[in-house]
Amino acid sequence: MTVDIDRGRIAEPIQCPRQQCASQNTMSLIHNRSDFSDKQICRLQETPGLMVRVVNSVPDGQTPQTVSLCMYDDLVDVAKPGDRLEITGIFRGVPVRVNANQRTIKSLFRTYLDVVHIKRSDKKRLAIDNSIVGANEAVVSYDEGDEIFTVNGDEEAQILELAKKPDIYDILASSL
């Protein structure tokens, strides 16, 4: 049985999917037969003015603002500490519970970004010695540029031909 994971939470089934059984609360998760997705939580900080003089940097003496980032699957381990990034994501808020075992929540919400896309805005890093970077870091091949994908005439004709088909949604769904 396949179960969806939404924002890092596993939606465990409540009822058995078989028509003959249909019993409630009898399903259990078998960990060694499961496939899990990767999740990484990072903190993004605006550029401090002490390290680099940038137009949008924080003035001297002020604390830089930070925001939590939640990255899933292919985006895990793409960003390294000190990278200058442009992040695209969904800004979310979750209520803070008074106690993890109680339903009572505070009127304060914890905010974070669900990351959809990461782009390195500059190849340089802040306060990292480039001579030792390659030896000490895991290598993830992820390089996003500003190039625009171009379509030639043959590909455009194929796309237009597909667009005219009445079952285009079924074709796209089966391609996933």
C-alpha positions as a Markdown table, in Angstrom:
| # | Residue | x | y | z |
|---|---|---|---|---|
| 1 | Met | 0.0 | 0.0 | 0.0 |
| 2 | Thr | 1.3 | 3.5 | -0.9 |
| 3 | Val | 0.7 | 6.4 | 1.5 |
| 4 | Asp | 1.4 | 10.0 | 0.7 |
| 5 | Ile | 3.7 | 12.2 | 2.7 |
| 6 | Asp | 2.6 | 15.8 | 3.1 |
| 7 | Arg | 5.1 | 18.3 | 4.6 |
| 8 | Gly | 7.0 | 15.5 | 6.3 |
| 9 | Arg | 4.0 | 13.8 | 7.9 |
| 10 | Ile | 2.9 | 10.3 | 7.0 |
| 11 | Ala | -0.8 | 10.0 | 6.6 |
| 12 | Glu | -1.3 | 6.5 | 8.0 |
| 13 | Pro | -4.5 | 4.8 | 6.8 |
| 14 | Ile | -7.2 | 4.4 | 9.3 |
| 15 | Gln | -9.2 | 1.7 | 7.6 |
| 16 | Cys | -8.1 | -1.5 | 5.7 |
| 17 | Pro | -8.5 | -0.9 | 1.9 |
| 18 | Arg | -9.8 | -4.5 | 1.3 |
| 19 | Gln | -13.6 | -4.7 | 1.0 |
| 20 | Gln | -13.7 | -8.1 | 2.8 |
| 21 | Cys | -11.8 | -6.7 | 5.8 |
| 22 | Ala | -12.6 | -3.0 | 6.2 |
| 23 | Ser | -11.5 | -3.1 | 9.8 |
| 24 | Gln | -10.7 | 0.2 | 11.7 |
| 25 | Asn | -7.2 | 1.0 | 13.2 |
| 26 | Thr | -5.6 | -2.3 | 12.3 |
| 27 | Met | -2.8 | -1.0 | 10.0 |
| 28 | Ser | 0.7 | -0.7 | 11.3 |
| 29 | Leu | 3.9 | 0.7 | 9.7 |
| 30 | Ile | 6.6 | -1.9 | 8.9 |
| 31 | His | 9.8 | 0.2 | 9.0 |
| 32 | Asn | 12.1 | -2.2 | 7.3 |
| 33 | Arg | 9.8 | -2.6 | 4.2 |
| 34 | Ser | 9.2 | 1.1 | 3.8 |
| 35 | Asp | 10.6 | 3.7 | 1.5 |
| 36 | Phe | 11.2 | 7.1 | 3.2 |
| 37 | Ser | 11.8 | 10.6 | 1.7 |
| 38 | Asp | 14.6 | 12.9 | 2.8 |
| 39 | Lys | 13.9 | 16.1 | 4.7 |
| 40 | Gln | 16.4 | 18.8 | 5.8 |
| 41 | Ile | 15.7 | 21.8 | 8.0 |
| 42 | Cys | 18.1 | 24.8 | 7.5 |
| 43 | Arg | 18.2 | 28.4 | 8.6 |
| 44 | Leu | 18.6 | 31.1 | 6.0 |
| 45 | Gln | 20.2 | 34.4 | 7.3 |
| 46 | Glu | 20.5 | 37.7 | 5.5 |
| 47 | Thr | 23.9 | 38.9 | 4.6 |
| 48 | Pro | 25.6 | 40.5 | 7.6 |
| 49 | Gly | 27.3 | 43.9 | 6.9 |
| 50 | Leu | 30.5 | 43.0 | 8.9 |
| 51 | Met | 31.7 | 40.3 | 6.4 |
| 52 | Val | 30.9 | 41.8 | 3.1 |
| 53 | Arg | 29.8 | 45.3 | 2.1 |
| 54 | Val | 26.6 | 44.7 | 0.1 |
| 55 | Val | 23.9 | 47.2 | -0.6 |
| 56 | Asn | 21.2 | 45.0 | 1.0 |
| 57 | Ser | 23.3 | 44.0 | 4.0 |
| 58 | Val | 22.5 | 44.4 | 7.6 |
| 59 | Pro | 23.9 | 47.6 | 9.2 |
| 60 | Asp | 26.6 | 47.3 | 11.8 |
| 61 | Gly | 25.4 | 46.4 | 15.3 |
| 62 | Gln | 22.1 | 44.9 | 14.2 |
| 63 | Thr | 21.2 | 41.2 | 14.3 |
| 64 | Pro | 20.5 | 39.6 | 10.9 |
| 65 | Gln | 17.1 | 38.2 | 10.4 |
| 66 | Thr | 16.7 | 34.4 | 9.9 |
| 67 | Val | 14.0 | 32.1 | 8.5 |
| 68 | Ser | 13.7 | 28.3 | 8.7 |
| 69 | Leu | 13.7 | 26.3 | 5.4 |
| 70 | Cys | 12.3 | 22.8 | 4.9 |
| 71 | Met | 13.8 | 21.0 | 2.0 |
| 72 | Tyr | 12.6 | 17.6 | 0.7 |
| 73 | Asp | 14.0 | 14.9 | -1.6 |
| 74 | Asp | 16.2 | 16.3 | -4.4 |
| 75 | Leu | 16.8 | 19.6 | -2.6 |
| 76 | Val | 18.4 | 18.0 | 0.4 |
| 77 | Asp | 22.2 | 18.8 | 0.8 |
| 78 | Val | 22.1 | 21.2 | -2.2 |
| 79 | Ala | 22.9 | 24.3 | -0.1 |
| 80 | Lys | 26.0 | 24.4 | 2.0 |
| 81 | Pro | 26.8 | 26.8 | 4.9 |
| 82 | Gly | 28.0 | 30.2 | 3.5 |
| 83 | Asp | 26.3 | 29.9 | 0.0 |
| 84 | Arg | 24.5 | 32.9 | -1.3 |
| 85 | Leu | 21.1 | 31.7 | -2.4 |
| 86 | Glu | 17.9 | 32.8 | -4.0 |
| 87 | Ile | 15.1 | 30.6 | -2.5 |
| 88 | Thr | 11.6 | 30.1 | -4.0 |
| 89 | Gly | 9.1 | 28.5 | -1.7 |
| 90 | Ile | 5.8 | 28.6 | 0.1 |
| 91 | Phe | 5.6 | 30.7 | 3.3 |
| 92 | Arg | 3.8 | 28.6 | 6.0 |
| 93 | Gly | 2.8 | 29.1 | 9.6 |
| 94 | Val | 2.2 | 26.4 | 12.1 |
| 95 | Pro | 0.7 | 26.9 | 15.6 |
| 96 | Val | 2.9 | 26.4 | 18.6 |
| 97 | Arg | 1.5 | 23.9 | 21.1 |
| 98 | Val | 1.7 | 24.6 | 24.8 |
| 99 | Asn | 2.5 | 20.9 | 25.4 |
| 100 | Ala | 3.1 | 18.3 | 22.7 |
| 101 | Asn | 0.5 | 15.9 | 24.3 |
| 102 | Gln | -2.3 | 18.5 | 24.5 |
| 103 | Arg | -4.4 | 20.1 | 21.9 |
| 104 | Thr | -4.0 | 23.6 | 23.4 |
| 105 | Ile | -2.1 | 25.9 | 21.1 |
| 106 | Lys | -0.7 | 29.4 | 21.6 |
| 107 | Ser | -1.8 | 32.4 | 19.5 |
| 108 | Leu | 1.8 | 32.5 | 18.3 |
| 109 | Phe | 2.7 | 30.8 | 15.0 |
| 110 | Arg | 6.1 | 29.4 | 14.0 |
| 111 | Thr | 6.8 | 30.4 | 10.3 |
| 112 | Tyr | 9.0 | 28.6 | 7.8 |
| 113 | Leu | 9.5 | 28.2 | 4.1 |
| 114 | Asp | 8.7 | 25.0 | 2.2 |
| 115 | Val | 11.4 | 25.2 | -0.5 |
| 116 | Val | 10.4 | 24.6 | -4.1 |
| 117 | His | 13.6 | 25.8 | -5.9 |
| 118 | Ile | 17.1 | 26.9 | -4.9 |
| 119 | Lys | 19.4 | 29.0 | -7.1 |
| 120 | Arg | 22.9 | 30.0 | -6.2 |
| 121 | Ser | 23.1 | 33.8 | -6.7 |
| 122 | Asp | 26.8 | 33.9 | -6.5 |
| 123 | Lys | 29.6 | 31.3 | -6.8 |
| 124 | Lys | 31.5 | 32.9 | -3.9 |
| 125 | Arg | 30.8 | 32.1 | -0.3 |
| 126 | Leu | 30.9 | 34.0 | 2.9 |
| 127 | Ala | 33.7 | 33.4 | 5.4 |
| 128 | Ile | 34.8 | 30.0 | 4.0 |
| 129 | Asp | 38.3 | 29.1 | 2.9 |
| 130 | Asn | 38.0 | 27.9 | -0.7 |
| 131 | Ser | 41.2 | 25.8 | -0.5 |
| 132 | Ile | 39.6 | 23.3 | 1.9 |
| 133 | Val | 36.0 | 23.3 | 0.6 |
| 134 | Gly | 36.3 | 20.4 | -1.9 |
| 135 | Ala | 38.1 | 18.0 | 0.5 |
| 136 | Asn | 35.6 | 18.4 | 3.4 |
| 137 | Glu | 32.2 | 18.5 | 1.7 |
| 138 | Ala | 29.9 | 16.0 | 0.1 |
| 139 | Val | 29.5 | 16.7 | -3.5 |
| 140 | Val | 26.0 | 17.3 | -4.9 |
| 141 | Ser | 25.8 | 18.2 | -8.6 |
| 142 | Tyr | 23.2 | 20.9 | -8.7 |
| 143 | Asp | 23.9 | 24.0 | -10.7 |
| 144 | Glu | 21.1 | 26.3 | -11.7 |
| 145 | Gly | 21.7 | 29.1 | -14.1 |
| 146 | Asp | 19.8 | 31.9 | -15.8 |
| 147 | Glu | 19.6 | 30.1 | -19.2 |
| 148 | Ile | 16.3 | 29.7 | -20.8 |
| 149 | Phe | 15.4 | 26.4 | -22.4 |
| 150 | Thr | 14.9 | 26.7 | -26.1 |
| 151 | Val | 12.6 | 24.5 | -28.2 |
| 152 | Asn | 13.5 | 23.8 | -31.8 |
| 153 | Gly | 11.0 | 23.5 | -34.7 |
| 154 | Asp | 10.6 | 19.7 | -34.5 |
| 155 | Glu | 10.0 | 19.7 | -30.8 |
| 156 | Glu | 7.5 | 22.6 | -31.1 |
| 157 | Ala | 5.6 | 20.6 | -33.8 |
| 158 | Gln | 5.4 | 17.6 | -31.5 |
| 159 | Ile | 4.1 | 19.7 | -28.6 |
| 160 | Leu | 1.4 | 21.3 | -30.8 |
| 161 | Glu | 0.4 | 17.8 | -32.1 |
| 162 | Leu | 0.1 | 16.6 | -28.5 |
| 163 | Ala | -1.9 | 19.6 | -27.5 |
| 164 | Lys | -4.6 | 18.8 | -30.1 |
| 165 | Lys | -5.2 | 15.3 | -28.7 |
| 166 | Pro | -8.4 | 15.1 | -26.6 |
| 167 | Asp | -6.8 | 12.6 | -24.1 |
| 168 | Ile | -3.8 | 14.9 | -23.3 |
| 169 | Tyr | -4.4 | 14.7 | -19.6 |
| 170 | Asp | -4.3 | 10.9 | -19.6 |
| 171 | Ile | -1.1 | 11.0 | -21.6 |
| 172 | Leu | 0.5 | 13.4 | -19.2 |
| 173 | Ala | -0.7 | 11.5 | -16.2 |
| 174 | Ser | 0.7 | 8.2 | -17.5 |
| 175 | Ser | 4.1 | 9.8 | -18.2 |
| 176 | Leu | 4.7 | 10.4 | -14.5 |
